[in-house]
Amino acid sequence: QVQLVESGGGLVQPGGSLRLSCAASESIFSANTMVGWYRQAPGKERELVARITWLGSTTYTDSVKGRFTIFGDYAKNTLYLQMNSLEPEDTAVYYCNLNKGREYWGKGTLVTVSS
């Protein structure tokens, strides 16, 4: 059972930055895996924010392109999401996801963008 633990959320003003981390209990960059970040805003469905494949190919949802960057530290089994130019619409609980045939989820970290 893979465990994923997110951290780095918090309250930030519009235009600010945060870096989210997802620490995994085992390698998340092995063959045929895909890891990513999803978010769920109040009253909305969970949506994909960004993901990266084991080959390094990245995908971003349109609303975060140019502002967010997904990357990982292979040695630390940790996934990151660098979020810049944050907007109130980015307010949500952010979840780490690992797909290796079976899906695993973290418990989430809350990001609030407000002045």
Sequence and secondary structure as in RCSB ss.txt:
>XXXX:A:sequence
QVQLVESGGGLVQPGGSLRLSCAASESIFSANTMVGWYRQAPGKERELVARITWLGSTTYTDSVKGRFTIFGDYA
KNTLYLQMNSLEPEDTAVYYCNLNKGREYWGKGTLVTVSS
>XXXX:A:secstr
   EEEE  EEE TT  EEEEEEESS SSSTT EEEEEEE TTS  EEEEEEETT  EEE GGGTTTEEEEEETT
TTEEEEEE S  GGG EEEEEEEESSSEEE   EEEEE  
